[in-house]
Each structure stands twice: as structure tokens, then as C-alpha cells.
Amino acid sequence: MLIWFNSPLIKDLVSLVPKQPNEIGCNHLYTLRSVDNCVAYDPRTRDQIDQDLKSPKSPKTPNLPKFWTRNGCRTDLFDEVVTPNRLQPQDSGTLAVALAIFYLKAKDITVLGCGWHTNDTKSLFDHRYTHKKCFEKGNNSKLQLLKTYQKEFGVKIRFVSEHIVDPALGHAQVEDLLKELS
């Protein structure tokens, strides 16, 4: 299963990677690529997506994804991903992984567009975010959560990037993924 984070690293990949079943996109990624599911952890981003879809100026797309948010933040548009407290997601990326495991029963997850290893907080959608981003995207707590998911649920999690995000999680180069999916 493919999960699309929002790092600028994927700007070209959204059109190069062949569509896969049950893809998940974080936040506004559905505006760049057809995905089956979309997650928004932050209530401000969730509400912005909701308003965008209700706007008469918004292009009407017949194949909208199913929208998901974190536990306790359900709306008419967004369903919620409920997890045990000790396994709660911490951002849209970890929410997407939790959705894949708990609801979509994924056993193999490939993450594209993760910039955690770059200490860079840039996103493809910075122009859309209304809140100030002054935090590091990746941290030990998030990596530990993904390692726990991998171990407890027998799920293989790998990141597609130039550099290894974490040695305990899988890694693939972009070229390898494109060969694999073609």
C-alpha cells in the first residue's frame, strides 16, 4: 500500500508512480493525485479541506477519496481513525499509517514524500497551511511509533528516499520502486 506524505521530494513522483490500490494521501495531496483515502490530523487543515470542497469555486471531482481524521475529530466529511491511546498517531503521516494498519489491514506499507530525515519542515502545501510551522517534522517519538506498529502488527514499513530514514524501517530508492511497480 502506498502512503503519500507531503514533502516537496514527491513533486515529480505524483505523476510518475502508477496508481496502486488503496493509496492514502496526507492533507491536500488528493488535489495532485487520485488517492483512495485522505487523512488530515490537524483540525484546521481538516476544516480547510471541508470548506474547499463546499466552495463553488472548487473544481468538482467525481472520484473524491474517503476522508479520515484523528480520534475525536469526526465531522460530516471526515470519519475518524480510532486507536488505543498508546498507539495514537502524532501527525498526518502517522495517522495515514494507522489507517492503513487498523482499517485497511495493510501488511506492506511504502511511504513516499517523507522529509523526516532532512530536518526540513517544508511541505508541498505550505501555501495552504494557516498555522505557523516551526517544529521538526520527524522525531524519535514518531519513529518509535512506526517501529511499534511494524513489530506488533507484523507490517513491513519502508520509506522511499535517497537516504535511510531509520535503520529499523525499510528503505528503497525511487528507481527501485518505479521498476517494482511498472
GURO-824787 format. One record per atom (N, C-alpha, C, O): residue in one letter; x, y, z. Coordinates in steps of 0.1 Angstrom, whole numbers, padded with zeros to 4 digits, always signed. Example, Ala and Ser with C-alpha at 12.3 -4.5 7.8 and 13.67 -1.06 7.14 Angstrom:
<rs>
A+0132-0057+0078
A+0123-0045+0078
A+0132-0033+0078
A+0142-0033+0085
S+0128-0022+0071
S+0137-0011+0071
S+0129+0000+0079
S+0134+0011+0080
</rs>
This chain:
<rs>
M+0008-0012+0000
M+0000+0000+0000
M+0009+0012+0000
M+0019+0013+0007
L+0006+0022-0008
L+0013+0035-0009
L+0007+0045+0000
L-0005+0047+0000
I+0016+0052+0007
I+0011+0064+0015
I+0020+0075+0011
I+0032+0075+0010
W+0013+0086+0008
W+0019+0099+0003
W+0020+0109+0014
W+0009+0114+0018
F+0032+0112+0019
F+0034+0123+0028
F+0035+0136+0019
F+0032+0135+0007
N+0038+0147+0025
N+0038+0160+0017
N+0051+0167+0015
N+0051+0179+0012
S+0062+0160+0016
S+0075+0166+0013
S+0076+0171-0001
S+0070+0164-0010
P+0083+0182-0004
P+0085+0186-0018
P+0092+0175-0026
P+0093+0176-0038
L+0098+0165-0019
L+0105+0154-0026
L+0096+0146-0036
L+0102+0140-0045
I+0083+0147-0034
I+0074+0139-0043
I+0068+0147-0054
I+0060+0142-0062
K+0072+0160-0056
K+0066+0168-0066
K+0065+0161-0079
K+0054+0162-0086
D+0075+0155-0084
D+0075+0148-0097
D+0069+0134-0096
D+0064+0129-0106
L+0071+0128-0084
L+0066+0114-0083
L+0051+0112-0084
L+0047+0102-0088
V+0043+0122-0080
V+0029+0121-0081
V+0024+0117-0095
V+0013+0111-0096
S+0032+0121-0105
S+0027+0118-0119
S+0035+0106-0124
S+0031+0100-0135
L+0046+0102-0118
L+0054+0091-0123
L+0050+0077-0118
L+0051+0067-0125
V+0046+0077-0106
V+0042+0064-0100
V+0029+0059-0104
V+0019+0067-0103
P+0028+0047-0109
P+0015+0042-0114
P+0005+0041-0102
P+0009+0037-0091
K-0008+0043-0104
K-0018+0042-0094
K-0018+0028-0088
K-0018+0018-0096
Q-0019+0027-0075
Q-0020+0015-0068
Q-0033+0014-0060
Q-0039+0024-0058
P-0037+0002-0057
P-0050+0000-0049
P-0048+0006-0035
P-0037+0005-0029
N-0058+0012-0030
N-0059+0017-0016
N-0048+0027-0013
N-0043+0027-0002
E-0045+0036-0021
E-0035+0047-0018
E-0041+0056-0008
E-0052+0059-0007
I-0032+0061+0001
I-0035+0071+0011
I-0027+0084+0009
I-0015+0083+0006
G-0033+0095+0009
G-0026+0108+0008
G-0028+0116+0020
G-0039+0116+0026
C-0018+0124+0024
C-0019+0133+0036
C-0024+0146+0032
C-0019+0152+0022
N-0033+0152+0039
N-0038+0166+0038
N-0043+0168+0024
N-0052+0162+0020
H-0037+0178+0017
H-0042+0182+0004
H-0037+0174-0008
H-0039+0178-0019
L-0030+0163-0005
L-0024+0155-0016
L-0034+0151-0027
L-0031+0149-0039
Y-0047+0149-0023
Y-0057+0144-0032
Y-0059+0155-0044
Y-0065+0151-0054
T-0054+0167-0042
T-0056+0177-0052
T-0045+0175-0063
T-0046+0181-0074
L-0035+0167-0060
L-0024+0165-0070
L-0025+0151-0076
L-0020+0149-0087
R-0031+0142-0070
R-0031+0128-0074
R-0044+0121-0069
R-0049+0124-0058
S-0050+0112-0077
S-0061+0105-0072
S-0057+0094-0062
S-0049+0085-0065
V-0062+0096-0050
V-0059+0086-0039
V-0073+0081-0034
V-0083+0087-0036
D-0072+0070-0028
D-0085+0064-0023
D-0089+0069-0009
D-0101+0069-0006
N-0079+0073-0001
N-0082+0078+0012
N-0073+0090+0014
N-0062+0091+0009
C-0078+0099+0022
C-0071+0112+0026
C-0072+0114+0041
C-0083+0113+0046
V-0061+0117+0047
V-0061+0119+0061
V-0057+0134+0064
V-0049+0140+0057
A-0063+0139+0075
A-0059+0153+0079
A-0059+0152+0095
A-0070+0150+0101
Y-0048+0153+0101
Y-0046+0152+0115
Y-0051+0165+0122
Y-0058+0165+0132
D-0046+0176+0117
D-0048+0189+0123
D-0063+0194+0119
D-0067+0194+0108
P-0071+0198+0130
P-0085+0202+0127
P-0085+0214+0118
P-0095+0215+0110
R-0075+0223+0118
R-0076+0234+0109
R-0075+0230+0094
R-0081+0235+0085
T-0066+0220+0092
T-0064+0215+0078
T-0077+0207+0074
T-0082+0209+0063
R-0082+0199+0083
R-0095+0192+0081
R-0106+0202+0077
R-0113+0199+0067
D-0107+0213+0085
D-0118+0222+0082
D-0115+0230+0068
D-0125+0233+0061
Q-0103+0232+0065
Q-0099+0239+0053
Q-0103+0230+0041
Q-0109+0235+0031
I-0100+0217+0042
I-0104+0208+0031
I-0119+0207+0030
I-0124+0208+0019
D-0126+0207+0041
D-0141+0207+0041
D-0146+0219+0034
D-0155+0218+0025
Q-0141+0231+0037
Q-0145+0244+0031
Q-0142+0244+0016
Q-0150+0249+0008
D-0130+0239+0012
D-0126+0239-0002
D-0136+0230-0010
D-0140+0234-0021
L-0140+0219-0004
L-0149+0210-0012
L-0163+0216-0013
L-0170+0213-0022
K-0167+0224-0004
K-0180+0231-0004
K-0180+0243-0012
K-0191+0248-0016
S-0169+0249-0015
S-0168+0261-0023
S-0173+0260-0037
S-0169+0250-0044
P-0180+0269-0042
P-0185+0269-0056
P-0173+0270-0066
P-0174+0267-0077
K-0162+0276-0061
K-0150+0278-0069
K-0142+0265-0070
K-0133+0264-0079
S-0144+0256-0062
S-0136+0244-0062
S-0140+0235-0074
S-0152+0233-0076
P-0131+0230-0081
P-0134+0221-0092
P-0141+0208-0087
P-0136+0202-0077
K-0152+0204-0093
K-0159+0192-0089
K-0152+0180-0094
K-0151+0178-0106
T-0148+0171-0085
T-0141+0159-0089
T-0150+0147-0086
T-0154+0146-0074
P-0153+0139-0095
P-0162+0128-0093
P-0156+0117-0084
P-0164+0110-0077
N-0143+0116-0084
N-0137+0105-0076
N-0130+0110-0063
N-0117+0109-0062
L-0137+0116-0054
L-0131+0121-0042
L-0127+0109-0033
L-0134+0099-0033
P-0116+0110-0026
P-0113+0100-0016
P-0122+0099-0004
P-0130+0108-0002
K-0121+0089+0003
K-0127+0088+0017
K-0118+0096+0026
K-0106+0094+0026
F-0124+0105+0034
F-0116+0114+0043
F-0116+0109+0057
F-0126+0104+0062
W-0104+0110+0063
W-0102+0105+0077
W-0095+0115+0085
W-0087+0123+0080
T-0098+0115+0098
T-0091+0124+0108
T-0088+0116+0121
T-0092+0104+0122
R-0082+0123+0130
R-0078+0116+0143
R-0091+0113+0151
R-0101+0120+0149
N-0089+0105+0161
N-0099+0101+0170
N-0105+0114+0177
N-0097+0122+0182
G-0118+0115+0178
G-0124+0126+0185
G-0126+0138+0176
G-0132+0148+0181
C-0123+0138+0163
C-0124+0150+0155
C-0133+0147+0142
C-0131+0154+0132
R-0142+0138+0143
R-0151+0134+0132
R-0159+0146+0128
R-0163+0154+0137
T-0162+0147+0115
T-0172+0157+0110
T-0181+0149+0100
T-0180+0137+0099
D-0189+0157+0094
D-0198+0150+0083
D-0189+0145+0072
D-0193+0134+0067
L-0179+0151+0068
L-0170+0147+0058
L-0159+0137+0062
L-0156+0127+0055
F-0154+0139+0074
F-0143+0131+0079
F-0147+0120+0089
F-0153+0123+0099
D-0144+0108+0086
D-0145+0097+0096
D-0133+0097+0105
D-0123+0104+0102
E-0133+0090+0116
E-0121+0090+0125
E-0114+0077+0125
E-0120+0066+0124
V-0101+0078+0127
V-0093+0066+0129
V-0091+0065+0144
V-0085+0073+0151
V-0097+0054+0150
V-0096+0052+0164
V-0086+0042+0167
V-0085+0031+0161
T-0077+0045+0176
T-0066+0036+0180
T-0065+0036+0195
T-0070+0045+0202
P-0058+0026+0201
P-0056+0026+0215
P-0047+0038+0219
P-0039+0042+0211
N-0048+0043+0231
N-0041+0055+0235
N-0026+0054+0233
N-0019+0063+0228
R-0020+0042+0236
R-0006+0041+0235
R-0001+0040+0220
R+0011+0041+0218
L-0010+0039+0211
L-0007+0038+0197
L-0012+0050+0189
L-0013+0049+0176
Q-0016+0060+0195
Q-0022+0072+0189
Q-0012+0079+0179
Q-0001+0081+0183
P-0017+0082+0167
P-0009+0089+0157
P-0006+0103+0163
P-0012+0108+0172
Q+0005+0109+0157
Q+0010+0122+0162
Q+0010+0133+0151
Q+0012+0144+0154
D+0007+0129+0139
D+0006+0138+0128
D-0001+0131+0116
D-0005+0120+0118
S-0002+0138+0105
S-0010+0132+0094
S-0003+0120+0088
S-0009+0110+0084
G+0011+0120+0089
G+0018+0108+0084
G+0016+0096+0092
G+0013+0085+0087
T+0017+0097+0105
T+0015+0085+0114
T+0000+0081+0114
T-0003+0070+0116
L-0009+0091+0112
L-0023+0088+0111
L-0026+0080+0098
L-0034+0071+0099
A-0019+0083+0087
A-0021+0075+0075
A-0016+0061+0077
A-0022+0051+0072
V-0005+0059+0084
V+0000+0045+0087
V-0010+0038+0096
V-0013+0026+0093
A-0015+0045+0106
A-0025+0038+0115
A-0038+0034+0107
A-0043+0024+0109
L-0042+0043+0098
L-0054+0040+0089
L-0051+0027+0081
L-0059+0018+0080
A-0039+0027+0075
A-0035+0015+0067
A-0036+0002+0075
A-0040-0008+0070
I-0031+0003+0087
I-0030-0009+0095
I-0043-0013+0102
I-0047-0024+0100
F-0049-0004+0109
F-0061-0007+0116
F-0074-0008+0108
F-0082-0016+0112
Y-0075-0001+0097
Y-0087-0001+0090
Y-0086-0008+0076
Y-0096-0014+0071
L-0075-0006+0069
L-0073-0012+0056
L-0065-0025+0056
L-0063-0031+0046
K-0061-0029+0068
K-0054-0042+0070
K-0042-0044+0061
K-0039-0055+0057
A-0034-0034+0059
A-0022-0034+0052
A-0012-0043+0059
A-0011-0043+0071
K-0004-0050+0051
K+0007-0058+0057
K+0020-0053+0051
K+0031-0058+0056
D+0020-0044+0041
D+0032-0039+0035
D+0029-0025+0031
D+0020-0022+0023
I+0036-0015+0037
I+0034-0001+0035
I+0046+0006+0029
I+0057+0004+0034
T+0044+0013+0019
T+0055+0021+0013
T+0052+0036+0014
T+0041+0040+0009
V+0061+0043+0021
V+0058+0058+0023
V+0067+0066+0013
V+0079+0064+0012
L+0060+0075+0006
L+0067+0084-0003
L+0066+0098+0002
L+0055+0101+0008
G+0075+0106+0000
G+0074+0120+0004
G+0077+0123+0019
G+0072+0133+0024
C+0084+0115+0025
C+0088+0118+0039
C+0101+0125+0040
C+0111+0121+0035
G+0100+0137+0046
G+0112+0145+0048
G+0118+0145+0062
G+0126+0154+0065
W+0114+0135+0070
W+0118+0135+0084
W+0133+0135+0085
W+0138+0141+0095
H+0140+0128+0077
H+0155+0127+0078
H+0162+0139+0073
H+0174+0140+0074
T+0155+0149+0068
T+0162+0161+0063
T+0161+0173+0072
T+0167+0183+0069
N+0154+0171+0084
N+0153+0182+0093
N+0147+0195+0086
N+0150+0206+0090
D+0138+0193+0077
D+0132+0203+0069
D+0117+0203+0071
D+0111+0192+0070
T+0111+0214+0074
T+0096+0213+0077
T+0088+0218+0064
T+0076+0220+0065
K+0095+0219+0053
K+0087+0223+0041
K+0077+0212+0037
K+0079+0200+0039
S+0067+0217+0031
S+0056+0208+0025
S+0052+0214+0012
S+0053+0226+0009
L+0047+0205+0003
L+0041+0209-0009
L+0030+0219-0008
L+0027+0227-0017
F+0024+0219+0004
F+0012+0227+0006
F+0014+0238+0017
F+0004+0242+0023
D+0026+0242+0018
D+0028+0253+0028
D+0020+0265+0025
D+0015+0272+0034
H+0017+0268+0013
H+0008+0279+0009
H-0006+0278+0014
H-0014+0287+0015
R-0010+0265+0017
R-0024+0263+0022
R-0025+0263+0037
R-0036+0265+0043
Y-0014+0261+0044
Y-0014+0259+0059
Y-0015+0273+0065
Y-0007+0282+0062
T-0025+0274+0074
T-0027+0287+0081
T-0020+0288+0094
T-0019+0299+0100
H-0015+0277+0099
H-0008+0278+0112
H+0007+0278+0109
H+0012+0274+0099
K+0014+0284+0119
K+0028+0285+0118
K+0035+0272+0120
K+0032+0265+0130
K+0044+0268+0111
K+0051+0255+0112
K+0065+0258+0117
K+0074+0262+0109
C+0068+0256+0129
C+0081+0259+0135
C+0086+0247+0142
C+0094+0248+0152
F+0082+0235+0138
F+0086+0223+0145
F+0093+0214+0135
F+0092+0215+0123
E+0101+0205+0141
E+0107+0194+0133
E+0097+0184+0129
E+0090+0179+0138
K+0096+0180+0117
K+0086+0170+0113
K+0088+0156+0119
K+0079+0150+0125
G+0100+0152+0118
G+0104+0138+0123
G+0110+0139+0136
G+0118+0149+0139
N+0107+0130+0145
N+0113+0129+0158
N+0113+0115+0163
N+0107+0106+0156
N+0121+0112+0173
N+0122+0099+0178
N+0109+0092+0182
N+0107+0080+0181
S+0100+0100+0188
S+0087+0095+0192
S+0079+0090+0180
S+0073+0079+0181
K+0079+0097+0169
K+0072+0092+0157
K+0078+0080+0151
K+0071+0070+0147
L+0091+0080+0151
L+0098+0068+0146
L+0096+0056+0154
L+0094+0045+0149
Q+0096+0058+0167
Q+0093+0047+0177
Q+0079+0042+0175
Q+0077+0030+0175
L+0069+0051+0172
L+0056+0046+0170
L+0055+0037+0158
L+0048+0027+0158
L+0062+0041+0147
L+0061+0033+0135
L+0068+0020+0137
L+0064+0010+0131
K+0079+0020+0144
K+0086+0007+0148
K+0077-0002+0156
K+0077-0014+0154
T+0069+0004+0165
T+0060-0004+0173
T+0049-0010+0164
T+0045-0021+0165
Y+0043-0001+0155
Y+0033-0007+0145
Y+0039-0018+0138
Y+0032-0029+0136
Q+0051-0017+0133
Q+0057-0027+0125
Q+0059-0040+0132
Q+0056-0051+0127
K+0064-0039+0145
K+0066-0051+0153
K+0053-0057+0158
K+0051-0069+0156
E+0044-0050+0163
E+0032-0055+0169
E+0022-0061+0159
E+0014-0070+0162
F+0022-0055+0147
F+0012-0059+0137
F+0018-0066+0126
F+0011-0070+0116
G+0031-0069+0126
G+0037-0077+0115
G+0037-0070+0102
G+0035-0076+0092
V+0037-0056+0102
V+0036-0048+0090
V+0050-0044+0086
V+0058-0038+0094
K+0053-0046+0073
K+0066-0041+0068
K+0064-0026+0064
K+0055-0023+0055
I+0071-0017+0070
I+0070-0003+0066
I+0084+0001+0060
I+0094-0001+0066
R+0083+0007+0048
R+0095+0012+0042
R+0093+0026+0037
R+0082+0030+0033
F+0104+0033+0036
F+0104+0047+0031
F+0112+0047+0018
F+0122+0041+0016
V+0106+0054+0008
V+0113+0056-0004
V+0120+0070-0004
V+0113+0080-0003
S+0133+0070-0004
S+0140+0082-0003
S+0155+0080-0007
S+0159+0068-0008
E+0162+0091-0008
E+0177+0089-0011
E+0184+0084+0000
E+0194+0077-0001
H+0180+0088+0012
H+0187+0084+0025
H+0178+0076+0034
H+0166+0077+0033
I+0184+0068+0042
I+0177+0059+0051
I+0170+0068+0062
I+0177+0076+0068
V+0157+0067+0064
V+0150+0074+0074
V+0154+0069+0088
V+0156+0076+0098
D+0153+0055+0090
D+0157+0049+0102
D+0161+0034+0098
D+0154+0028+0091
P+0172+0030+0104
P+0177+0016+0100
P+0167+0005+0104
P+0168-0006+0098
A+0158+0007+0114
A+0149-0003+0118
A+0137-0004+0108
A+0129-0014+0109
L+0135+0006+0100
L+0124+0006+0090
L+0130+0004+0076
L+0142+0007+0074
G+0122-0002+0067
G+0127-0005+0054
G+0131+0008+0046
G+0127+0019+0049
H+0138+0005+0035
H+0143+0016+0026
H+0143+0012+0012
H+0146+0000+0009
A+0139+0021+0003
A+0140+0018-0011
A+0144+0031-0018
A+0140+0042-0014
Q+0151+0030-0029
Q+0154+0042-0038
Q+0142+0043-0047
Q+0135+0034-0050
V+0140+0055-0052
V+0129+0059-0061
V+0130+0050-0074
V+0120+0044-0078
E+0142+0048-0079
E+0143+0040-0091
E+0139+0025-0089
E+0132+0019-0098
D+0142+0020-0077
D+0138+0006-0074
D+0122+0005-0073
D+0116-0005-0078
L+0116+0015-0067
L+0101+0015-0066
L+0095+0016-0080
L+0086+0008-0083
L+0100+0024-0088
L+0094+0026-0102
L+0096+0013-0109
L+0086+0009-0116
K+0107+0006-0108
K+0109-0007-0115
K+0099-0017-0109
K+0093-0025-0117
E+0098-0017-0096
E+0089-0027-0090
E+0074-0025-0094
E+0067-0035-0095
L+0070-0013-0095
L+0056-0010-0098
L+0052-0010-0113
L+0041-0009-0117
S+0063-0010-0122
S+0060-0010-0136
S+0057-0023-0142
S+0054-0024-0154
</rs>
